[in-house]
Amino acid sequence: MATPGKVGVVFVSHSARIADGLVDLARQMAPTAALIAAGGTDDGRIGTSFDLVSSGIAEADSGEGVAVLCDLGSAILTAETALDFLDDETRARVRIADAPLVEGGVAAAVSAEAGDDLQQVVAAAESAGGGAAAEAANVSGAPEPREGGTAASAYSRVVTLINADGLHARPAAELVKLATTFPQKVTVNGTDAKSLLAIMSLGLTKGATVELLSEDPNGREAVDAIAALAESGFGEG
């Protein structure tokens, strides 16, 4: 069902189980966004269905746009055919993301949950297609040393993760959603706090030391809010 004011996300897979499972996974991080599975054929076989994709787009569309994620090449062809049959107004607000289904789908779902527009949701999905997230994280996940110290206008906090599983998917998504509510840039051990995949790639576990930093002179509130979230255990007790 479409969520008013939010971009919808449709998962197109050759397998109904994969599409349904991905919705279940993404729902843990995006509980209110419209996440629609369009997997398999009309009669439950392996393949894709024009009707399922078309109805999925219609179901996900609240008027804010729909991002479509696909697994294999023929799924993209099915999605493109479905777009061809949309009216011009609807087609203009539907985009097929060039992104891996799982990683891109999760990133798109979190972005949609945060209230991002269609362009931002698609960009979040497509950021999963390269190595940027892995390059953003250092091997140990420890804070990167900064030569010359921190600029006078910068503000940082160091916290220790207390939740049992560290920055796994759900708390990482909570951190990213909070970070996106602030215009200032904040980094987590040198990684952009607004990038879900980059944060998860840090592999931060319980007891890990986390440096939250903003070099923006107005970033203190954002850093303190994220620090408070981490110190609370991300609501996991």
Residue frames as a rotation matrix with the C-alpha (Angstrom) as fourth column:
MET 1
0.576 0.817 0.000 0.00
0.817 -0.576 0.000 0.00
0.000 0.000 -1.000 0.00
ALA 2
-0.005 -0.569 0.822 1.29
0.481 -0.722 -0.497 3.46
0.877 0.393 0.278 -0.89
THR 3
-0.014 -0.088 -0.996 2.50
0.967 -0.253 0.009 5.64
-0.253 -0.963 0.088 1.97
PRO 4
0.833 0.401 0.381 1.39
0.502 -0.837 -0.217 9.28
0.232 0.372 -0.899 1.60
GLY 5
0.884 -0.466 0.024 4.31
-0.458 -0.856 0.240 11.64
-0.091 -0.223 -0.971 1.22
LYS 6
0.072 -0.901 0.427 6.89
-0.478 0.345 0.808 8.93
-0.875 -0.262 -0.406 0.64
VAL 7
-0.143 -0.256 -0.956 8.52
-0.971 0.225 0.085 7.36
0.193 0.940 -0.281 -2.41
GLY 8
0.760 0.417 0.498 7.56
-0.493 0.869 0.025 3.71
-0.422 -0.265 0.867 -2.94
VAL 9
-0.390 -0.902 -0.186 10.00
-0.882 0.308 0.356 0.90
-0.264 0.303 -0.916 -3.69
VAL 10
0.785 0.617 -0.057 9.21
-0.594 0.724 -0.351 -2.16
-0.175 0.310 0.934 -5.83
PHE 11
-0.277 -0.875 0.398 11.42
-0.679 0.471 0.563 -5.27
-0.680 -0.114 -0.725 -5.75
VAL 12
0.690 0.469 -0.551 11.37
-0.723 0.422 -0.547 -7.26
-0.024 0.775 0.631 -9.00
SER 13
-0.404 -0.812 0.420 12.90
-0.757 0.555 0.344 -10.72
-0.513 -0.179 -0.840 -8.77
HIS 14
-0.397 0.210 -0.894 12.62
-0.637 0.638 0.433 -13.96
0.661 0.741 -0.120 -10.69
SER 15
-0.604 0.142 -0.784 11.77
0.506 0.829 -0.240 -15.58
0.616 -0.542 -0.572 -7.37
ALA 16
0.371 0.815 0.446 8.72
-0.019 -0.473 0.881 -14.67
0.928 -0.335 -0.160 -5.30
ARG 17
0.710 -0.131 -0.692 10.54
0.686 0.350 0.638 -15.89
0.158 -0.928 0.338 -2.20
ILE 18
-0.413 -0.911 -0.009 13.48
0.903 -0.408 -0.133 -13.59
0.117 -0.063 0.991 -2.83
ALA 19
-0.462 0.292 0.838 11.24
0.113 -0.917 0.382 -10.56
0.880 0.271 0.391 -3.39
ASP 20
0.646 0.763 -0.025 9.11
0.071 -0.028 0.997 -11.34
0.760 -0.646 -0.072 -0.33
GLY 21
0.462 -0.552 -0.693 12.19
0.885 0.336 0.323 -11.97
0.054 -0.763 0.644 1.82
LEU 22
-0.589 -0.712 0.381 13.79
0.703 -0.685 -0.192 -8.73
0.398 0.155 0.904 0.75
VAL 23
0.017 0.687 0.727 10.67
-0.123 -0.720 0.683 -6.81
0.992 -0.101 0.072 1.72
ASP 24
0.830 0.268 -0.490 10.79
0.390 0.348 0.852 -8.52
0.399 -0.898 0.184 5.13
LEU 25
-0.024 -0.939 -0.343 14.45
0.999 -0.011 -0.042 -7.54
0.036 -0.344 0.938 5.52
ALA 26
-0.663 -0.256 0.703 14.00
0.395 -0.918 0.037 -3.94
0.636 0.302 0.710 4.41
ARG 27
0.355 0.902 0.244 10.88
0.134 -0.307 0.942 -3.58
0.925 -0.302 -0.230 6.56
GLN 28
0.397 -0.287 -0.872 13.09
0.913 0.224 0.342 -3.94
0.097 -0.931 0.351 9.65
MET 29
-0.594 -0.722 -0.355 14.73
0.722 -0.673 0.160 -0.64
-0.354 -0.161 0.921 8.70
ALA 30
-0.939 0.343 0.004 11.85
-0.290 -0.799 0.526 1.05
0.184 0.493 0.850 6.89
PRO 31
-0.804 0.593 0.046 8.66
0.431 0.634 -0.641 0.21
-0.409 -0.496 -0.766 8.81
THR 32
0.027 0.903 -0.429 6.37
0.163 -0.428 -0.889 2.76
-0.986 -0.046 -0.159 7.18
ALA 33
-0.510 -0.262 -0.819 7.66
-0.695 -0.436 0.572 3.06
-0.507 0.861 0.040 3.62
ALA 34
0.666 0.745 -0.046 5.74
-0.585 0.483 -0.651 1.39
-0.463 0.461 0.757 0.79
LEU 35
-0.534 -0.845 -0.031 7.79
-0.751 0.457 0.476 -1.71
-0.388 0.278 -0.879 -0.04
ILE 36
0.542 0.839 -0.038 6.20
-0.704 0.429 -0.566 -3.98
-0.459 0.334 0.823 -2.64
ALA 37
-0.468 -0.656 0.593 7.35
-0.220 0.736 0.641 -7.43
-0.856 0.169 -0.488 -3.77
ALA 38
0.592 0.574 -0.566 6.87
-0.723 0.068 -0.687 -8.32
-0.356 0.816 0.455 -7.43
GLY 39
-0.476 -0.870 0.127 8.59
-0.774 0.484 0.408 -11.68
-0.417 0.096 -0.904 -7.72
GLY 40
-0.684 0.112 0.721 8.01
0.196 0.980 0.034 -14.71
-0.702 0.164 -0.693 -9.88
THR 41
-0.906 0.421 0.053 5.36
0.019 -0.085 0.996 -15.36
0.424 0.903 0.069 -12.51
ASP 42
-0.275 0.900 0.339 1.60
-0.854 -0.391 0.345 -15.05
0.443 -0.195 0.875 -12.15
ASP 43
0.691 0.578 -0.434 1.34
-0.372 0.799 0.472 -18.76
0.619 -0.165 0.768 -11.36
GLY 44
0.842 -0.305 0.444 4.25
-0.437 0.096 0.894 -18.87
-0.315 -0.948 -0.052 -8.90
ARG 45
0.749 -0.621 0.233 6.98
0.663 0.689 -0.293 -20.18
0.021 0.374 0.927 -11.18
ILE 46
-0.082 -0.861 -0.502 10.50
0.524 -0.466 0.713 -18.75
-0.848 -0.205 0.489 -11.53
GLY 47
-0.339 -0.007 0.941 10.38
0.890 -0.327 0.318 -15.78
0.305 0.945 0.117 -13.87
THR 48
-0.889 0.071 -0.452 8.89
0.133 -0.905 -0.404 -12.31
-0.437 -0.419 0.796 -13.99
SER 49
-0.172 0.938 0.302 5.41
0.970 0.214 -0.113 -10.98
-0.171 0.274 -0.946 -14.57
PHE 50
-0.734 0.009 0.679 4.36
0.319 -0.878 0.357 -7.84
0.600 0.478 0.642 -16.40
ASP 51
0.270 0.946 0.178 1.10
0.174 -0.230 0.958 -7.80
0.947 -0.228 -0.227 -14.42
LEU 52
0.538 -0.103 -0.837 2.80
0.838 0.177 0.517 -8.17
0.095 -0.979 0.182 -11.03
VAL 53
-0.588 -0.800 -0.120 5.29
0.802 -0.596 0.037 -5.40
-0.101 -0.075 0.992 -11.80
SER 54
-0.561 0.438 0.702 2.57
0.190 -0.757 0.625 -3.10
0.805 0.484 0.342 -13.12
SER 55
0.551 0.824 -0.132 0.32
0.284 -0.036 0.958 -3.67
0.785 -0.565 -0.254 -10.13
GLY 56
0.204 -0.574 -0.793 3.30
0.978 0.091 0.185 -3.30
-0.034 -0.814 0.580 -7.78
ILE 57
-0.804 -0.483 0.348 4.12
0.529 -0.848 0.046 0.12
0.273 0.221 0.936 -9.21
ALA 58
-0.148 0.845 0.514 0.49
-0.004 -0.520 0.854 1.19
0.989 0.124 0.081 -8.88
GLU 59
0.640 0.416 -0.646 0.34
0.566 0.314 0.762 -0.06
0.520 -0.854 -0.035 -5.29
ALA 60
-0.064 -0.794 -0.605 3.57
0.989 -0.132 0.069 1.69
-0.135 -0.594 0.793 -4.27
ASP 61
-0.634 -0.275 0.722 2.79
0.560 -0.808 0.184 5.03
0.533 0.522 0.666 -5.92
SER 62
-0.037 0.585 -0.810 1.57
0.893 -0.345 -0.290 7.74
-0.449 -0.734 -0.509 -3.56
GLY 63
0.905 0.288 0.312 2.29
0.411 -0.778 -0.474 10.47
0.106 0.558 -0.823 -6.10
GLU 64
0.677 -0.725 -0.130 5.85
-0.466 -0.558 0.686 11.00
-0.570 -0.404 -0.715 -4.81
GLY 65
0.158 -0.619 -0.770 7.39
-0.934 0.159 -0.320 8.49
0.320 0.769 -0.553 -7.19
VAL 66
0.906 0.113 0.408 8.46
-0.237 0.934 0.266 4.85
-0.351 -0.338 0.873 -7.29
ALA 67
-0.107 -0.961 -0.255 11.93
-0.987 0.073 0.142 3.33
-0.118 0.267 -0.957 -7.42
VAL 68
0.910 0.401 -0.110 12.11
-0.415 0.886 -0.206 -0.12
0.015 0.233 0.972 -9.04
LEU 69
-0.130 -0.951 0.279 14.89
-0.902 0.231 0.365 -2.57
-0.412 -0.204 -0.888 -8.18
CYS 70
0.797 0.394 -0.458 15.51
-0.581 0.705 -0.406 -5.66
0.163 0.590 0.791 -10.34
ASP 71
0.478 -0.651 0.590 17.67
-0.181 0.584 0.791 -8.77
-0.859 -0.485 0.162 -10.08
LEU 72
-0.325 -0.630 0.705 18.52
0.524 0.501 0.689 -10.25
-0.787 0.594 0.168 -13.51
GLY 73
-0.946 -0.238 -0.219 18.48
-0.022 -0.627 0.779 -8.77
-0.323 0.742 0.588 -17.00
SER 74
-0.654 0.746 0.129 15.07
0.434 0.230 0.871 -10.05
0.620 0.625 -0.474 -18.04
ALA 75
-0.010 0.619 -0.786 13.56
0.970 -0.184 -0.157 -8.55
-0.241 -0.764 -0.599 -14.88
ILE 76
-0.566 -0.258 -0.783 14.76
0.130 -0.966 0.224 -5.17
-0.814 0.024 0.580 -16.12
LEU 77
-0.973 0.228 0.024 13.13
0.007 -0.074 0.997 -5.83
0.229 0.971 0.071 -19.50
THR 78
-0.259 0.926 -0.276 9.85
0.877 0.345 0.336 -6.69
0.406 -0.155 -0.901 -17.78
ALA 79
-0.049 0.192 -0.980 10.05
0.731 -0.662 -0.167 -3.53
-0.681 -0.724 -0.108 -15.68
GLU 80
-0.839 -0.308 -0.449 10.85
-0.056 -0.771 0.634 -1.41
-0.541 0.557 0.630 -18.75
THR 81
-0.769 0.627 0.125 7.85
0.354 0.255 0.900 -2.89
0.533 0.736 -0.418 -20.57
ALA 82
-0.014 0.774 -0.633 5.63
1.000 -0.001 -0.023 -2.09
-0.018 -0.633 -0.774 -17.60
LEU 83
-0.365 -0.192 -0.911 6.85
0.348 -0.936 0.058 1.51
-0.864 -0.296 0.408 -17.68
ASP 84
-0.997 -0.045 0.055 6.05
0.066 -0.296 0.953 1.74
-0.027 0.954 0.299 -21.39
PHE 85
-0.408 0.913 -0.004 2.40
0.640 0.289 0.712 1.04
0.651 0.288 -0.702 -20.63
LEU 86
-0.234 0.296 -0.926 2.08
0.836 -0.424 -0.347 3.74
-0.496 -0.856 -0.148 -17.96
ASP 87
0.787 0.455 0.417 0.54
0.595 -0.740 -0.315 7.09
0.165 0.496 -0.853 -18.79
ASP 88
0.163 -0.810 0.563 3.03
0.379 -0.475 -0.794 9.91
0.911 0.343 0.229 -19.29
GLU 89
0.368 0.031 0.929 2.38
-0.646 -0.710 0.279 11.52
0.668 -0.704 -0.241 -15.91
THR 90
0.930 0.000 0.368 2.90
-0.286 0.629 0.723 8.31
-0.232 -0.777 0.585 -13.96
ARG 91
0.712 -0.694 0.108 5.90
0.645 0.585 -0.492 7.21
0.279 0.420 0.864 -16.03
ALA 92
0.309 -0.603 0.735 7.65
-0.072 -0.786 -0.614 10.49
0.948 0.137 -0.287 -15.25
ARG 93
0.220 -0.206 0.954 7.76
-0.941 -0.303 0.151 9.59
0.258 -0.931 -0.260 -11.55
VAL 94
0.918 -0.026 0.397 8.93
-0.106 0.946 0.307 5.96
-0.383 -0.323 0.865 -11.88
ARG 95
0.308 -0.890 -0.336 12.63
-0.931 -0.209 -0.299 5.12
0.195 0.405 -0.893 -12.10
ILE 96
0.940 -0.174 -0.292 14.43
0.186 0.982 0.014 1.81
0.284 -0.067 0.956 -12.53
ALA 97
0.667 -0.723 0.181 17.55
-0.655 -0.452 0.605 1.96
-0.356 -0.522 -0.775 -10.37
ASP 98
0.522 -0.625 -0.580 20.81
-0.255 0.535 -0.806 0.59
0.814 0.569 0.120 -11.74
ALA 99
-0.152 -0.463 0.873 21.66
-0.967 -0.113 -0.228 -1.13
0.205 -0.879 -0.430 -8.49
PRO 100
-0.842 -0.143 -0.520 22.05
-0.057 0.983 -0.176 -4.58
0.536 -0.119 -0.836 -6.92
LEU 101
0.019 0.994 -0.109 18.72
0.050 0.108 0.993 -5.87
0.999 -0.024 -0.048 -5.68
VAL 102
0.370 0.159 -0.915 19.60
0.839 0.367 0.403 -6.60
0.400 -0.917 0.002 -2.04
GLU 103
-0.456 -0.637 -0.622 22.08
0.843 -0.534 -0.071 -3.86
-0.287 -0.557 0.780 -1.11
GLY 104
-0.935 0.110 0.337 20.44
0.087 -0.850 0.520 -1.29
0.343 0.516 0.785 -3.35
GLY 105
-0.055 0.994 -0.092 16.97
0.309 0.105 0.945 -2.26
0.950 0.024 -0.313 -2.21
VAL 106
0.206 0.059 -0.977 17.83
0.976 0.052 0.209 -1.84
0.063 -0.997 -0.047 1.46
ALA 107
-0.762 -0.557 -0.331 19.50
0.568 -0.820 0.070 1.51
-0.310 -0.135 0.941 0.83
ALA 108
-0.733 0.561 0.386 16.49
0.031 -0.539 0.842 2.70
0.680 0.629 0.377 -1.21
ALA 109
0.175 0.852 -0.494 14.08
0.633 0.287 0.719 1.58
0.754 -0.439 -0.489 1.51
VAL 110
-0.093 -0.292 -0.952 15.94
0.952 -0.307 0.001 3.49
-0.293 -0.906 0.306 4.22
SER 111
-0.962 -0.271 0.022 16.09
0.260 -0.893 0.368 6.59
-0.081 0.360 0.929 2.02
ALA 112
-0.405 0.893 0.195 12.35
0.143 -0.148 0.979 6.34
0.903 0.425 -0.068 1.31
GLU 113
0.215 0.449 -0.867 11.64
0.902 0.248 0.353 5.89
0.373 -0.858 -0.352 5.02
ALA 114
-0.485 -0.524 -0.700 13.57
0.758 -0.651 -0.039 9.10
-0.435 -0.550 0.713 5.72
GLY 115
0.483 0.790 -0.377 11.27
0.436 -0.590 -0.679 11.00
-0.759 0.164 -0.630 3.35
ASP 116
-0.552 -0.757 -0.348 13.82
-0.006 -0.414 0.910 11.58
-0.834 0.505 0.224 0.61
ASP 117
0.327 0.651 -0.685 12.60
-0.733 -0.284 -0.619 12.47
-0.597 0.704 0.384 -2.87
LEU 118
0.957 0.163 0.239 12.75
0.000 0.827 -0.563 10.08
-0.289 0.539 0.791 -5.82
GLN 119
0.623 -0.779 -0.066 16.12
-0.313 -0.171 -0.934 11.31
0.717 0.603 -0.350 -7.05
GLN 120
-0.084 -0.660 0.747 17.64
-0.979 -0.087 -0.187 10.79
0.188 -0.746 -0.638 -3.61
VAL 121
0.490 0.332 0.806 16.10
-0.542 0.840 -0.016 7.34
-0.682 -0.429 0.592 -3.20
VAL 122
0.990 -0.143 0.000 17.45
0.080 0.554 -0.829 6.20
0.118 0.820 0.560 -6.57
ALA 123
0.325 -0.924 0.201 20.86
-0.576 -0.362 -0.733 7.71
0.750 0.122 -0.650 -5.78
ALA 124
0.092 -0.244 0.965 20.92
-0.948 0.276 0.160 5.83
-0.305 -0.930 -0.206 -2.47
ALA 125
0.812 0.264 0.520 20.18
-0.126 0.950 -0.285 2.57
-0.569 0.166 0.805 -4.28
GLU 126
0.892 -0.451 0.026 22.78
0.103 0.147 -0.984 3.19
0.440 0.880 0.178 -6.97
SER 127
0.323 -0.807 0.495 25.44
-0.904 -0.418 -0.091 4.03
0.281 -0.418 -0.864 -4.38
ALA 128
0.448 -0.097 0.889 25.41
-0.484 0.810 0.332 0.30
-0.752 -0.579 0.316 -3.61
GLY 129
0.996 0.073 0.046 26.69
0.000 0.533 -0.846 -0.53
-0.087 0.843 0.531 -7.07
GLY 130
0.467 -0.884 0.030 30.31
-0.202 -0.140 -0.969 0.40
0.861 0.447 -0.244 -6.53
GLY 131
0.079 -0.567 -0.820 33.06
0.775 0.553 -0.307 0.20
0.627 -0.611 0.483 -3.99
ALA 132
-0.099 -0.159 0.982 32.52
-0.196 -0.965 -0.176 3.60
0.976 -0.210 0.064 -2.39
ALA 133
0.791 0.466 0.397 31.18
-0.461 0.027 0.887 2.17
0.402 -0.884 0.236 0.83
ALA 134
0.804 -0.528 -0.273 34.05
0.590 0.765 0.259 -0.24
0.072 -0.369 0.927 1.26
GLU 135
-0.070 -0.876 0.477 36.61
0.658 -0.400 -0.638 2.43
0.749 0.270 0.605 0.40
ALA 136
0.248 0.248 0.937 35.05
-0.360 -0.874 0.327 4.75
0.899 -0.418 -0.127 2.97
ALA 137
0.954 0.141 0.265 35.71
-0.298 0.332 0.895 2.28
0.038 -0.933 0.359 5.79
ASN 138
-0.084 -0.996 -0.033 39.15
-0.940 0.091 -0.330 1.52
0.331 0.003 -0.944 7.15
VAL 139
-0.334 -0.090 -0.938 40.05
-0.204 0.979 -0.021 -2.09
0.920 0.184 -0.346 7.88
SER 140
-0.868 -0.121 -0.481 39.66
0.396 0.413 -0.820 -1.98
0.298 -0.903 -0.311 11.65
GLY 141
0.200 0.965 0.171 36.65
0.657 -0.262 0.707 0.33
0.727 -0.030 -0.686 11.82
ALA 142
0.033 -0.262 -0.965 38.61
0.918 -0.373 0.133 2.49
-0.394 -0.890 0.228 14.27
PRO 143
0.846 0.281 -0.453 38.67
0.154 -0.942 -0.298 6.30
-0.511 0.182 -0.840 13.99
GLU 144
0.490 -0.677 0.550 40.99
0.759 0.020 -0.651 7.54
0.429 0.736 0.523 11.27
PRO 145
-0.024 -0.552 -0.833 43.80
0.749 -0.562 0.351 9.77
-0.663 -0.615 0.427 12.55
ARG 146
0.831 0.291 0.474 43.69
0.533 -0.660 -0.530 13.29
0.158 0.693 -0.703 11.15
GLU 147
-0.206 -0.978 0.022 46.99
0.957 -0.207 -0.203 15.01
0.203 -0.020 0.979 10.49
GLY 148
-0.738 -0.194 0.647 47.31
0.184 -0.979 -0.083 18.43
0.650 0.058 0.758 11.99
GLY 149
-0.858 0.435 -0.272 44.45
0.280 -0.047 -0.959 17.88
-0.430 -0.899 -0.082 14.47
THR 150
-0.054 0.951 0.306 40.84
0.993 0.083 -0.081 18.94
-0.103 0.299 -0.949 14.23
ALA 151
-0.470 -0.037 0.882 39.91
0.401 -0.899 0.176 22.34
0.786 0.437 0.438 12.80
ALA 152
-1.000 0.001 0.008 38.92
-0.007 -0.496 -0.868 24.91
0.003 -0.868 0.496 15.41
SER 153
-0.427 0.902 -0.057 35.32
-0.901 -0.420 0.109 24.97
0.074 0.098 0.992 14.14
ALA 154
-0.295 0.292 -0.910 34.93
-0.237 0.900 0.366 21.18
0.925 0.324 -0.197 14.29
TYR 155
-0.061 0.342 0.938 33.06
-0.996 0.033 -0.077 19.35
-0.057 -0.939 0.339 17.03
SER 156
-0.250 -0.079 -0.965 33.43
-0.371 0.928 0.020 15.69
0.894 0.363 -0.262 17.94
ARG 157
0.328 0.325 0.887 32.23
-0.932 0.266 0.247 13.13
-0.156 -0.907 0.390 20.46
VAL 158
-0.604 -0.487 -0.632 33.61
-0.533 0.836 -0.135 9.68
0.593 0.255 -0.763 21.18
VAL 159
0.259 0.745 0.615 31.16
-0.957 0.284 0.059 6.99
-0.131 -0.604 0.786 22.29
THR 160
-0.872 -0.470 0.137 31.34
-0.462 0.883 0.083 3.26
-0.160 0.010 -0.987 22.91
LEU 161
-0.223 0.821 -0.526 28.74
-0.651 0.277 0.707 0.99
0.726 0.500 0.472 21.36
ILE 162
-0.676 0.015 0.737 26.75
-0.684 0.359 -0.635 -0.81
-0.274 -0.933 -0.233 24.05
ASN 163
0.442 0.896 -0.047 24.08
-0.852 0.403 -0.334 -2.66
-0.280 0.188 0.941 22.06
ALA 164
0.406 -0.274 0.872 24.68
-0.191 0.907 0.375 -6.39
-0.894 -0.319 0.316 21.77
ASP 165
0.454 -0.155 0.877 25.14
0.753 0.594 -0.284 -6.58
-0.477 0.789 0.386 18.00
GLY 166
-0.549 -0.743 -0.382 26.85
0.430 -0.643 0.633 -3.26
-0.717 0.183 0.673 17.35
LEU 167
-0.276 0.408 -0.870 25.99
-0.639 -0.754 -0.151 -1.36
-0.718 0.514 0.469 14.19
HIS 168
-0.715 0.188 0.674 24.09
0.519 0.788 0.331 -4.11
-0.469 0.586 -0.661 12.42
ALA 169
-0.639 0.366 0.677 21.36
0.638 -0.239 0.732 -3.27
0.430 0.899 -0.081 9.94
ARG 170
0.375 0.926 -0.030 18.60
0.809 -0.311 0.499 -1.86
0.453 -0.211 -0.866 12.16
PRO 171
0.483 -0.196 -0.853 20.68
0.585 -0.653 0.481 0.45
-0.651 -0.732 -0.201 14.40
ALA 172
-0.675 -0.729 0.118 22.74
0.548 -0.388 0.741 1.54
-0.494 0.565 0.661 11.40
ALA 173
-0.357 0.643 0.678 19.50
0.732 -0.258 0.630 2.51
0.580 0.721 -0.379 9.67
GLU 174
0.646 0.586 -0.489 18.36
0.762 -0.473 0.441 4.41
0.027 -0.658 -0.752 12.78
LEU 175
-0.057 -0.770 -0.635 21.65
0.550 -0.555 0.624 6.31
-0.833 -0.314 0.455 12.82
VAL 176
-0.823 -0.267 0.502 21.38
0.566 -0.302 0.767 7.18
-0.054 0.915 0.400 9.13
LYS 177
0.068 0.937 0.343 17.75
0.824 -0.247 0.510 8.28
0.562 0.248 -0.789 9.45
LEU 178
0.622 0.102 -0.777 18.66
0.655 -0.612 0.444 10.59
-0.430 -0.784 -0.447 12.32
ALA 179
-0.399 -0.883 -0.248 21.69
0.523 -0.441 0.729 11.98
-0.753 0.161 0.638 10.48
THR 180
-0.633 0.171 0.755 19.57
0.728 -0.202 0.656 12.84
0.264 0.964 0.004 7.44
THR 181
0.506 0.849 -0.150 17.37
0.848 -0.459 0.263 15.11
0.155 -0.260 -0.953 9.55
PHE 182
0.449 -0.449 -0.773 20.30
0.237 -0.774 0.587 17.50
-0.861 -0.447 -0.242 9.92
PRO 183
0.995 -0.075 -0.059 21.73
-0.080 -0.320 -0.944 19.54
0.052 0.945 -0.324 7.01
GLN 184
0.346 -0.932 0.104 25.23
-0.928 -0.323 0.186 19.41
-0.140 -0.161 -0.977 8.45
LYS 185
0.417 -0.304 -0.856 27.61
-0.311 0.838 -0.449 16.59
0.854 0.453 0.255 7.54
VAL 186
0.440 -0.311 0.842 28.60
-0.836 0.201 0.511 14.22
-0.328 -0.929 -0.171 10.33
THR 187
0.042 -0.473 -0.880 31.10
-0.614 0.683 -0.397 11.40
0.788 0.556 -0.262 10.01
VAL 188
0.859 0.154 0.488 31.32
-0.469 0.615 0.634 8.12
-0.202 -0.774 0.600 11.91
ASN 189
0.293 -0.862 0.414 34.96
0.224 0.483 0.847 7.08
-0.929 -0.156 0.334 12.15
GLY 190
-0.620 -0.614 -0.489 35.54
-0.205 -0.475 0.856 9.14
-0.758 0.631 0.169 9.03
THR 191
-0.832 0.387 0.397 32.55
0.551 0.500 0.668 7.71
0.060 0.775 -0.629 7.13
ASP 192
-0.750 0.596 0.288 29.54
-0.440 -0.774 0.455 9.76
0.493 0.214 0.843 6.05
ALA 193
-0.860 0.434 0.268 26.77
-0.099 0.374 -0.922 9.22
-0.500 -0.820 -0.279 8.62
LYS 194
0.022 0.923 -0.384 24.14
-0.744 -0.242 -0.623 9.53
-0.668 0.299 0.681 5.89
SER 195
-0.103 -0.136 -0.985 25.39
-0.866 0.500 0.021 6.50
0.489 0.855 -0.169 3.92
LEU 196
0.689 0.471 0.551 23.83
-0.695 0.646 0.317 3.26
-0.206 -0.601 0.772 5.20
LEU 197
0.919 -0.323 -0.228 26.11
0.175 0.849 -0.499 0.96
0.354 0.419 0.836 3.24
ALA 198
0.038 -0.952 0.302 29.23
-0.164 -0.304 -0.938 2.83
0.986 -0.013 -0.168 4.30
ILE 199
0.029 0.035 0.999 28.20
-0.978 -0.204 0.035 2.73
0.205 -0.978 0.028 7.96
MET 200
0.875 0.360 0.324 27.40
-0.426 0.890 0.162 -0.99
-0.230 -0.280 0.932 7.84
SER 201
0.725 -0.639 -0.255 30.70
0.140 0.500 -0.855 -1.70
0.674 0.584 0.452 6.07
LEU 202
0.092 -0.703 0.706 32.59
-0.806 -0.469 -0.361 -0.40
0.584 -0.536 -0.610 9.12
GLY 203
0.120 0.010 -0.993 31.71
0.175 0.984 0.031 -3.65
0.977 -0.177 0.116 10.91
LEU 204
-0.545 -0.329 0.771 31.44
-0.590 -0.503 -0.632 -1.95
0.595 -0.799 0.080 14.30
THR 205
-0.067 0.449 -0.891 30.59
0.391 0.833 0.391 -4.39
0.918 -0.322 -0.232 17.10
LYS 206
0.902 0.430 -0.041 29.70
0.172 -0.271 0.947 -4.04
0.397 -0.861 -0.318 20.77
GLY 207
0.595 -0.686 -0.419 32.46
0.546 -0.037 0.837 -2.24
-0.589 -0.727 0.353 22.66
ALA 208
-0.047 -0.620 0.783 33.82
0.973 -0.206 -0.104 -0.50
0.226 0.757 0.613 19.57
THR 209
-0.260 -0.141 -0.955 34.92
0.469 -0.883 0.003 3.11
-0.844 -0.447 0.296 19.93
VAL 210
0.150 0.431 0.890 33.11
0.982 -0.171 -0.083 5.49
0.117 0.886 -0.449 17.62
GLU 211
-0.673 -0.344 -0.655 34.14
0.410 -0.910 0.057 9.05
-0.616 -0.230 0.754 16.83
LEU 212
0.362 0.815 0.453 31.33
0.926 -0.260 -0.274 11.31
-0.106 0.518 -0.849 15.67
LEU 213
-0.514 -0.689 -0.512 32.64
0.540 -0.723 0.431 14.44
-0.667 -0.055 0.743 13.99
SER 214
0.640 0.567 0.518 31.26
0.766 -0.421 -0.486 17.47
-0.057 0.708 -0.704 12.22
GLU 215
-0.520 -0.853 -0.033 33.56
0.832 -0.515 0.205 20.07
-0.192 0.079 0.978 10.73
ASP 216
-0.107 0.599 0.794 30.56
0.446 -0.685 0.576 22.35
0.889 0.416 -0.194 10.24
PRO 217
-0.917 -0.295 0.268 30.44
-0.073 -0.536 -0.841 25.02
0.392 -0.791 0.470 12.98
ASN 218
-0.233 0.915 0.329 26.70
-0.962 -0.266 0.057 24.36
0.140 -0.303 0.943 13.22
GLY 219
-0.047 0.179 -0.983 27.08
-0.390 0.903 0.183 20.60
0.920 0.391 0.027 13.51
ARG 220
-0.842 -0.349 0.411 27.17
-0.490 0.180 -0.853 20.32
0.223 -0.920 -0.323 17.31
GLU 221
-0.082 0.905 0.417 23.46
-0.904 0.108 -0.413 19.51
-0.419 -0.411 0.810 17.64
ALA 222
0.582 0.280 -0.764 23.69
-0.685 0.675 -0.274 16.75
0.439 0.683 0.584 15.03
VAL 223
-0.364 -0.812 -0.457 26.72
-0.297 0.566 -0.769 15.16
0.883 -0.144 -0.447 16.70
ASP 224
-0.791 0.081 0.606 25.11
-0.606 0.020 -0.795 15.30
-0.077 -0.997 0.033 20.14
ALA 225
0.258 0.966 0.024 21.87
-0.937 0.257 -0.236 13.77
-0.234 0.038 0.971 18.85
ILE 226
0.471 -0.148 -0.870 23.67
-0.449 0.808 -0.380 10.86
0.759 0.570 0.314 17.20
ALA 227
-0.666 -0.746 0.010 25.86
-0.335 0.287 -0.897 10.37
0.667 -0.601 -0.441 20.27
ALA 228
-0.451 0.586 0.673 22.74
-0.836 -0.014 -0.548 10.22
-0.311 -0.810 0.497 22.47
LEU 229
0.584 0.675 -0.451 21.20
-0.797 0.581 -0.164 7.62
0.151 0.456 0.877 20.15
ALA 230
0.072 -0.659 -0.749 24.32
-0.248 0.715 -0.654 5.47
0.966 0.233 -0.112 20.29
GLU 231
-0.817 -0.424 0.391 24.61
-0.438 0.017 -0.899 5.82
0.374 -0.906 -0.200 24.07
SER 232
-0.052 0.893 0.446 21.00
-0.953 0.089 -0.290 4.66
-0.299 -0.440 0.847 24.39
GLY 233
-0.635 -0.231 0.737 21.85
-0.081 0.969 0.233 1.44
-0.768 0.088 -0.634 22.58
PHE 234
-0.890 0.313 -0.332 19.67
-0.397 -0.172 0.901 2.48
0.225 0.934 0.278 19.63
GLY 235
-0.049 0.959 0.280 16.60
-0.994 -0.074 0.080 1.52
0.097 -0.274 0.957 21.66
GLU 236
0.151 0.066 -0.986 17.68
-0.335 0.942 0.011 -2.10
0.930 0.329 0.165 21.85
GLY 237
0.956 0.279 0.085 18.16
-0.156 0.243 0.957 -2.11
0.247 -0.929 0.276 25.60
